[in-house]
Structure formats: C-alpha cells, structure tokens
C-alpha cells in the first residue's frame, strides 16, 4: 500500500525545498498549487461552474481571466469558499488519479499551503508541517516575490497560524536556515517506511550515499 504524506506550511516556510528533497530521495510529490492552476485553466467542469458564477468573461479569449477571479475572491471569505468549493474537489480527484499512477512507489507526497484548510489532510496518511520563524518567512517571501513587507504580512495573516498547523501535524520539519534539512526529511521517511524500500523504482533514481 502506498503511504501518502501531505507537506504544508505557511508562506516562505520552504515547502518547495522539502518537496524537492523528497523527490531527490525518490518520493514523488504532487504540487497542488501547480495542478490546481492547470485544472482551473483546462478542466471543463471547473470552467462551466466558474462561468456560471462569474460569466463568460472569466474565460475571455479562451484563457482564465485571473485578474477577474482574483478581484472576486479578494478580501471576501465567502467568495473564497465558493471558488474553492468548485476547484478543490477536482484537485482531490486529480490527486487520486495521480496516486494510482504511482502505486509502484511506497511513499508519495502532496504539497499544499492549505492542506488542512482545504480538507486535503483527510486524503493523506500523515501531515508534515514545514516550520520557519515568522520573520524568516517574511524575509524569504519579500525576496522571492519582490513585494513589500505589508503585502507579505497580509498574506501571513490570511493563513492558518503556525501554532494551529503544528497542532494538526504528525511531523514538523524546521527550516530556519540553521537546522540541517536532510536529516529531518530522512527521519520522516524512515519513521514512515519502517524498513520498506521507500525509493520509487519506476523513476530509477537513487540518492548516492543513502543505503537502501
């Protein structure tokens, strides 16, 4: 049976870094943010429901009108819930299909900033939270996105607090720029695998220096 882990954490925590490490170690990861954007642009059911909600202009010229969608949900929790109710079920179905394509892999991952809030935690066997101090997260996001501090702080406040996430996580990986990441990631894999071969043989990728 394939073990499914969810990777989550706030903006600037370093979820993507942990996901890349997992992939190098042979654990494929479904990046829900990337896949939800793909589905929102291409899935016929999502397209139909968003057009029913916002009109034909939401796909003006055949492409998703992202500014229109963003303006609809910005600052309105009810609108956010409505749009998420359209998109998240399709992402969940897509994740199920993706897992079926990776049954050769003893462990797979799903990365999502809103893993818990979106209800995706129920789709995985263990939740891994990537943690970094708030000031570190803000500095990283400002540098990465080239945006002012005020905007990053607003994003941080809109997300579930780290304290709440930690309370719902099975594992916490500290990514503060000082604590080594690789031993922590290997510790999670070792704890979950319990002597099974956790490398995805279909990818034929082995990490040198790590014994099977």
Residue frames relative to the residue before (quaternion, step in Angstrom):
aa qw qx qy qz dx dy dz
X 1.0000 0.0000 0.0000 0.0000 0.00 0.00 0.00
X 0.4204 -0.7081 0.5137 0.2409 3.56 -0.91 0.92
X 0.2956 -0.7348 0.5869 0.1677 3.55 -0.90 0.99
X 0.1752 -0.7928 0.5793 0.0724 3.58 -0.79 1.02
X 0.0696 -0.7907 0.6075 0.0292 3.57 -0.84 0.99
X 0.2738 -0.7430 0.5881 0.1649 3.55 -1.14 0.70
X 0.1780 -0.7738 0.6024 0.0819 3.55 -0.91 0.98
X 0.1077 0.8059 -0.5705 0.1158 3.56 -0.62 1.11
X 0.1951 0.7567 -0.6082 0.1396 3.54 -1.33 0.18
X 0.6110 -0.5900 0.3933 0.3520 3.54 -1.22 0.44
X 0.7177 -0.4109 0.3325 0.4533 3.55 -1.34 0.12
X 0.8311 0.2009 -0.1693 0.4901 3.56 -0.92 0.96
X 0.4667 0.6984 -0.4425 0.3142 3.60 1.23 0.10
X 0.5004 -0.6661 0.4210 0.3587 3.58 1.13 -0.56
X 0.1827 0.8065 -0.5365 0.1684 3.59 1.09 0.68
X 0.6671 0.5215 -0.3083 0.4335 3.56 0.90 -0.93
X 0.6170 0.5384 -0.3460 0.4579 3.59 1.05 -0.71
X 0.6619 0.4902 -0.3011 0.4806 3.58 0.91 -0.89
X 0.6399 0.5228 -0.3289 0.4573 3.60 0.97 -0.80
X 0.6543 0.5035 -0.3193 0.4653 3.59 0.98 -0.80
X 0.6253 0.5267 -0.3373 0.4667 3.58 1.03 -0.74
X 0.6385 0.5237 -0.3250 0.4609 3.56 0.95 -0.85
X 0.6673 0.5010 -0.3076 0.4573 3.58 0.92 -0.88
X 0.6202 0.5262 -0.3391 0.4727 3.60 1.04 -0.75
X 0.6991 0.4532 -0.2564 0.4900 3.57 1.09 -0.75
X 0.6402 -0.5790 0.3113 0.3974 3.58 1.24 0.20
X 0.5767 0.5559 -0.3883 0.4556 3.59 1.25 0.27
X 0.2733 -0.7771 0.5376 0.1799 3.65 -0.33 1.13
X 0.1690 -0.7976 0.5764 0.0547 3.57 -1.06 0.81
X 0.3115 -0.7175 0.6018 0.1613 3.54 -0.97 1.01
X 0.2035 -0.7904 0.5700 0.0945 3.59 -0.56 1.19
X 0.2966 -0.8241 0.4508 0.1724 3.56 -0.02 1.29
X 0.6083 0.5556 -0.3713 0.4283 3.61 1.03 -0.63
X 0.6639 0.4912 -0.2932 0.4816 3.57 0.95 -0.91
X 0.7097 0.4673 -0.2721 0.4515 3.57 0.84 -0.97
X 0.6259 0.5250 -0.3534 0.4559 3.61 1.04 -0.63
X 0.6248 0.5169 -0.3375 0.4781 3.60 1.07 -0.68
X 0.6363 0.5208 -0.3263 0.4664 3.57 0.99 -0.82
X 0.6915 0.4808 -0.2823 0.4593 3.57 0.87 -0.96
X 0.6379 0.5300 -0.3382 0.4448 3.58 0.97 -0.80
X 0.6867 0.4716 -0.2789 0.4777 3.57 1.11 -0.67
X 0.8253 0.3064 -0.1087 0.4617 3.59 1.02 -0.77
X 0.6150 0.5822 -0.3618 0.3898 3.63 1.07 -0.58
X 0.4426 -0.7336 0.4488 0.2539 3.59 -0.66 1.10
X 0.6469 0.5172 -0.3347 0.4494 3.61 1.00 -0.68
X 0.6356 0.5047 -0.3251 0.4854 3.58 0.99 -0.81
X 0.6428 0.5312 -0.3201 0.4497 3.55 0.94 -0.92
X 0.6667 0.5097 -0.3038 0.4511 3.57 0.87 -0.93
X 0.7043 0.4661 -0.2757 0.4591 3.60 0.86 -0.90
X 0.6511 0.4964 -0.3281 0.4711 3.60 1.01 -0.68
X 0.6206 0.5151 -0.3404 0.4834 3.58 1.07 -0.68
X 0.6411 0.5175 -0.3219 0.4663 3.58 1.01 -0.77
X 0.6859 0.4804 -0.2728 0.4736 3.57 1.11 -0.65
X 0.8394 0.2073 -0.0482 0.5001 3.57 0.82 -1.05
X 0.5763 -0.5961 0.3891 0.4014 3.59 1.21 -0.13
X 0.7212 -0.4727 0.3091 0.4011 3.53 -1.32 0.36
X 0.6083 0.6032 -0.3553 0.3740 3.59 1.09 -0.68
X 0.5434 0.6189 -0.4123 0.3894 3.61 1.21 -0.31
X 0.7434 0.2266 -0.1853 0.6014 3.59 1.28 -0.27
X 0.0830 0.8280 -0.5454 0.1000 3.56 0.92 0.91
X 0.8302 0.1403 -0.1383 0.5214 3.55 -0.87 1.02
X 0.6314 -0.5596 0.3255 0.4269 3.57 1.25 0.31
X 0.6801 0.4438 -0.2791 0.5125 3.57 1.28 -0.17
X 0.5806 -0.5849 0.4360 0.3615 3.55 -1.15 0.63
X 0.3169 -0.7353 0.5727 0.1757 3.56 -0.85 1.02
X 0.2011 -0.8409 0.4928 0.0979 3.56 0.23 1.30
X 0.6402 0.5169 -0.3539 0.4446 3.65 0.90 -0.73
X 0.6397 0.5167 -0.3293 0.4641 3.60 1.03 -0.76
X 0.6610 0.4959 -0.3049 0.4736 3.57 0.93 -0.90
X 0.6563 0.5171 -0.3115 0.4526 3.57 0.96 -0.86
X 0.6627 0.5036 -0.3096 0.4597 3.58 0.96 -0.82
X 0.6227 0.5462 -0.3387 0.4463 3.59 1.13 -0.62
X 0.7735 0.3676 -0.2011 0.4755 3.57 0.86 -0.93
X 0.5124 0.6866 -0.4223 0.2961 3.61 1.15 -0.49
X 0.8730 0.0613 -0.0711 0.4785 3.53 -0.83 1.08
X 0.6788 0.4543 -0.2946 0.4960 3.60 1.23 0.15
X 0.3120 -0.7964 0.4848 0.1825 3.62 -0.10 1.24
X 0.6375 0.5334 -0.3393 0.4404 3.59 1.02 -0.73
X 0.6514 0.4987 -0.3091 0.4810 3.57 1.03 -0.81
X 0.6161 0.5411 -0.3418 0.4591 3.58 1.04 -0.76
X 0.6613 0.5021 -0.3077 0.4647 3.58 0.91 -0.89
X 0.6366 0.5360 -0.3319 0.4443 3.59 1.01 -0.79
X 0.6858 0.4693 -0.2808 0.4802 3.58 0.87 -0.97
X 0.6449 0.5143 -0.3243 0.4631 3.59 0.95 -0.82
X 0.6314 0.5441 -0.3248 0.4469 3.57 1.10 -0.72
X 0.6385 0.4941 -0.3147 0.4991 3.56 1.25 -0.41
X 0.7639 0.4190 -0.1999 0.4482 3.56 0.83 -1.04
X 0.6778 0.5545 -0.3165 0.3645 3.59 0.77 -1.01
X 0.6429 0.5128 -0.3638 0.4375 3.67 0.88 -0.67
X 0.6508 0.5054 -0.3167 0.4699 3.58 1.07 -0.70
X 0.6127 0.5219 -0.3445 0.4833 3.59 1.10 -0.67
X 0.6328 0.5326 -0.3285 0.4561 3.58 0.98 -0.83
X 0.6619 0.4957 -0.3036 0.4732 3.59 0.92 -0.90
X 0.6522 0.5162 -0.3113 0.4597 3.57 0.99 -0.85
X 0.6267 0.5300 -0.3277 0.4680 3.58 1.05 -0.77
X 0.6238 0.5328 -0.3394 0.4602 3.59 0.99 -0.80
X 0.6584 0.4979 -0.3106 0.4713 3.60 0.93 -0.87
X 0.6439 0.5308 -0.3151 0.4520 3.56 0.99 -0.88
X 0.6385 0.5208 -0.3275 0.4624 3.59 0.96 -0.84
X 0.6414 0.5323 -0.3197 0.4506 3.59 0.97 -0.84
X 0.6639 0.4913 -0.2968 0.4794 3.58 1.15 -0.58
X 0.7384 0.3725 -0.2064 0.5229 3.58 1.27 -0.25
X 0.2484 0.8095 -0.5030 0.1731 3.58 1.13 0.59
X 0.5612 0.5890 -0.3941 0.4275 3.60 1.22 -0.31
X 0.6606 0.5025 -0.2985 0.4711 3.58 1.23 -0.43
X 0.4214 -0.7259 0.4787 0.2574 3.62 -0.64 1.02
X 0.7898 0.1268 -0.0749 0.5954 3.59 1.14 -0.62
X 0.0089 0.7625 -0.6469 -0.0002 3.57 -1.06 0.83
X 0.2745 -0.7794 0.5437 0.1467 3.56 -1.23 0.40
X 0.1678 -0.7301 0.6480 0.1370 3.51 -1.36 0.33
X 0.1666 -0.7901 0.5842 0.0820 3.58 -0.66 1.10
X 0.1929 0.7698 -0.5881 0.1560 3.57 -0.81 1.02
X 0.4410 -0.6923 0.5077 0.2616 3.56 -0.86 0.99
X 0.7702 0.2802 -0.1474 0.5536 3.58 1.13 -0.67
X 0.0873 0.8447 -0.5207 0.0882 3.55 1.09 0.76
X 0.7217 0.4283 -0.2428 0.4865 3.57 0.85 -0.99
X 0.6792 0.5079 -0.2967 0.4391 3.57 0.84 -0.99
X 0.7085 0.4641 -0.2571 0.4654 3.59 1.04 -0.79
X 0.5201 -0.6496 0.4125 0.3705 3.58 1.24 -0.14
X 0.4447 0.7090 -0.4484 0.3140 3.58 1.27 0.14
X 0.5033 0.6502 -0.4348 0.3672 3.61 1.18 -0.32
X 0.6327 0.5398 -0.3239 0.4511 3.57 1.17 -0.55
X 0.6363 0.5316 -0.3177 0.4600 3.57 1.30 -0.24
X 0.7261 0.3906 -0.2264 0.5186 3.60 1.25 -0.22
X 0.5302 -0.6494 0.4584 0.2950 3.54 -1.29 0.41
X 0.7948 0.0474 -0.0196 0.6047 3.59 1.20 -0.46
X 0.2711 -0.7529 0.5809 0.1492 3.56 -1.10 0.77
X 0.1349 -0.7734 0.6178 0.0449 3.53 -0.89 1.06
X 0.1442 -0.7896 0.5920 0.0727 3.57 -0.63 1.09
X 0.2397 -0.7362 0.6171 0.1405 3.55 -0.98 0.94
X 0.0993 -0.8358 0.5399 -0.0087 3.56 -0.53 1.22
X 0.0918 0.7404 -0.6647 0.0395 3.53 -1.20 0.76
X 0.5903 -0.5666 0.4211 0.3913 3.62 -1.06 0.60
X 0.6314 -0.5870 0.3515 0.3650 3.56 -1.04 0.79
X 0.6577 0.5127 -0.3296 0.4427 3.61 0.88 -0.82
X 0.6281 0.5191 -0.3283 0.4777 3.56 1.06 -0.73
X 0.6515 0.5207 -0.3100 0.4564 3.57 0.94 -0.89
X 0.6588 0.5110 -0.3114 0.4560 3.58 0.91 -0.91
X 0.6618 0.5071 -0.3098 0.4571 3.58 0.91 -0.92
X 0.6519 0.5159 -0.3167 0.4567 3.59 0.95 -0.85
X 0.6846 0.4901 -0.2902 0.4548 3.57 0.86 -0.96
X 0.6246 0.5362 -0.3374 0.4567 3.59 1.01 -0.77
X 0.6883 0.4717 -0.2780 0.4759 3.57 0.93 -0.92
X 0.6769 0.5154 -0.2937 0.4358 3.57 0.90 -0.94
X 0.8005 0.3131 -0.1395 0.4916 3.57 0.82 -1.03
X 0.3270 -0.7684 0.4857 0.2584 3.58 1.32 -0.14
X 0.4580 0.6555 -0.4527 0.3944 3.55 0.90 1.04
X 0.5929 -0.5948 0.4014 0.3656 3.60 -1.17 0.49
X 0.6761 -0.5167 0.3543 0.3879 3.53 -1.24 0.52
X 0.6302 0.5673 -0.3411 0.4058 3.59 0.95 -0.87
X 0.6578 0.5087 -0.3096 0.4612 3.57 0.99 -0.83
X 0.6549 0.5015 -0.3147 0.4696 3.58 0.96 -0.86
X 0.6433 0.5248 -0.3272 0.4514 3.59 0.95 -0.84
X 0.6294 0.5267 -0.3310 0.4657 3.57 1.05 -0.75
X 0.6397 0.5122 -0.3218 0.4741 3.59 1.01 -0.77
X 0.6372 0.5327 -0.3276 0.4504 3.57 0.97 -0.87
X 0.6883 0.4912 -0.2827 0.4527 3.57 0.89 -0.94
X 0.6518 0.5282 -0.3191 0.4408 3.59 1.14 -0.55
X 0.6645 0.5007 -0.2975 0.4683 3.59 1.26 -0.31
X 0.6362 -0.4932 0.4199 0.4192 3.55 -1.28 0.31
X 0.5238 -0.6590 0.4386 0.3146 3.58 -0.94 0.87
X 0.6191 -0.5505 0.4110 0.3804 3.54 -1.22 0.53
X 0.6255 0.5568 -0.3409 0.4273 3.56 0.99 -0.82
X 0.6756 0.4823 -0.2944 0.4735 3.57 0.95 -0.86
X 0.6353 0.5253 -0.3259 0.4628 3.57 1.01 -0.82
X 0.6519 0.5206 -0.3239 0.4461 3.58 0.91 -0.90
X 0.6509 0.5352 -0.3159 0.4359 3.55 1.03 -0.75
X 0.7277 0.4069 -0.2262 0.5036 3.58 1.21 -0.49
X 0.5924 0.5970 -0.3535 0.4096 3.58 1.30 -0.10
X 0.4172 -0.6853 0.5415 0.2513 3.54 -1.22 0.61
X 0.7743 0.1038 -0.0510 0.6221 3.57 1.19 -0.62
X 0.1422 -0.7593 0.6274 0.0979 3.57 -1.18 0.63
X 0.1328 -0.7659 0.6268 0.0533 3.56 -0.86 1.05
X 0.2681 -0.7753 0.5553 0.1367 3.57 -0.68 1.10
X 0.0138 -0.7966 0.6027 -0.0455 3.56 -0.69 1.14
X 0.1772 0.8283 -0.5033 0.1710 3.55 0.59 1.22
X 0.5971 -0.5779 0.3617 0.4226 3.58 1.27 0.13
X 0.7232 0.3876 -0.2325 0.5222 3.59 1.26 -0.14
X 0.6977 0.4403 -0.2628 0.5004 3.59 1.01 -0.83
X 0.4680 -0.6928 0.4617 0.2963 3.64 -0.68 1.04
X 0.3915 -0.7535 0.4895 0.1984 3.56 -0.89 0.99
X 0.6470 0.5748 -0.3449 0.3633 3.58 0.80 -0.97
X 0.6705 0.4798 -0.3375 0.4541 3.66 0.80 -0.79
X 0.6362 0.5276 -0.3357 0.4519 3.59 1.06 -0.69
X 0.6581 0.4994 -0.3092 0.4711 3.58 0.95 -0.88
X 0.6514 0.5044 -0.3098 0.4746 3.57 0.97 -0.85
X 0.6183 0.5523 -0.3391 0.4447 3.58 1.07 -0.72
X 0.6388 0.5122 -0.3225 0.4749 3.57 1.01 -0.81
X 0.6684 0.5033 -0.3019 0.4569 3.57 0.87 -0.98
X 0.6613 0.5142 -0.3072 0.4516 3.57 0.91 -0.92
X 0.6519 0.5226 -0.3118 0.4525 3.56 0.95 -0.88
X 0.7068 0.4563 -0.2597 0.4741 3.57 0.99 -0.82
X 0.7090 0.4961 -0.2774 0.4175 3.55 0.89 -0.92
X 0.0611 -0.8417 0.5330 0.0608 3.60 1.05 -0.76
X 0.7965 -0.3652 0.1288 0.4643 3.47 0.59 1.34
X 0.5307 0.5674 -0.4677 0.4216 3.63 1.14 0.26
X 0.5515 -0.5874 0.4721 0.3576 3.55 -1.23 0.43
X 0.1767 -0.8423 0.5017 0.0877 3.58 -0.29 1.21
X 0.5276 0.6341 -0.4315 0.3652 3.60 1.17 0.03
X 0.4255 -0.6913 0.5248 0.2562 3.55 -1.08 0.77
X 0.2962 -0.8086 0.4809 0.1645 3.55 -0.15 1.26
X 0.5972 0.5852 -0.3702 0.4048 3.59 1.10 -0.58
X 0.6700 0.4766 -0.2984 0.4847 3.57 1.17 -0.56
X 0.2501 -0.8053 0.4988 0.2001 3.59 1.31 -0.39
X 0.4862 0.6342 -0.4519 0.3965 3.56 0.96 0.89
X 0.0118 -0.7794 0.6262 -0.0163 3.54 -0.76 1.06
X 0.3669 -0.7286 0.5370 0.2149 3.54 -0.97 0.86
X 0.4054 -0.7346 0.4783 0.2593 3.62 -0.50 1.13
X 0.7696 0.3506 -0.2629 0.4645 3.54 -1.03 0.80
X 0.6665 0.4316 -0.3010 0.5281 3.58 1.28 -0.15
X 0.2992 -0.7722 0.5347 0.1681 3.58 -0.65 1.07
X 0.4361 -0.6825 0.5238 0.2638 3.54 -1.02 0.79
